[in-house]
């Protein structure tokens, strides 16, 4: 690794593909996998992750918006892509032109897409989102039946999928509410297909449902966090030690003077802060790994710098690698779950808040 890099993210291609293969074994070959790469692939790097799994290891990609989908197309990705988030009307033409599927839950989207598709002499591929209790994007059964009738009367619309999303399946396992949601989805799906014919793809399962709720698999699943954490975490976030100094007993460290040295201490400076996505709430409670040892964060985390206590780690020198998140060669690990617990959030947020401008290095 070049010493010119000060803060960077390493992505293990072997761990990523191992995770995907693990879920493939669980699902078999009949169920297609949509790899969710939205939000910069959960902080791992959209382009980097997409390329690693593009060689027929995944069947679909799931993104949040058209910009992410276009990035994949520009990278030469030809596999199906579904935009799961809101797509403004003015973006529909480009989505259709680039064979990008999108979610619908509004009549005006269907009408507009039909007109734009006719102009392009193409089909607009849509997935109808069914609301079953999460109460985000989507429509309930009665409205879904109305939209289905409109969709089937549009000659330029390809009704590609129907799906829903679980609200209570990760915090407490497969809950009674998840079963109720699945029942509502199946009921709606049965009515839709009875009146308007079969829909090619049905999907409801996220990672947690893939692992413990086989009834929800249908013929397509959405693999999100499991792709990145799975059986082998994919990401390691590193920085370097850029200065070592002595701090006399009684002096304070950092803004607000929130840490006072109880004895003479050896202080290390690392060039990473909250701009990089290293949460300020880790001030005076976070830890990093250096030479297989844990070093505490002391003082407030700054915009571009943080300070660590090296008093008990004597043989370090300037330029050495410091691990903020991930496993080191000594077998020690700081996980996204550990960091999330310290800052009162979930591992998803820890990962996705890593600044997308930091280099992602594939190995």
Order of alpha helices (4+ residues) and beta strands (2+ residues): beta-alpha-beta-alpha-alpha-beta-alpha-beta-alpha-beta-alpha-beta-alpha-beta-alpha-beta-alpha-beta-alpha-beta-beta-beta-beta-beta-beta-beta-beta-beta-alpha-alpha-beta
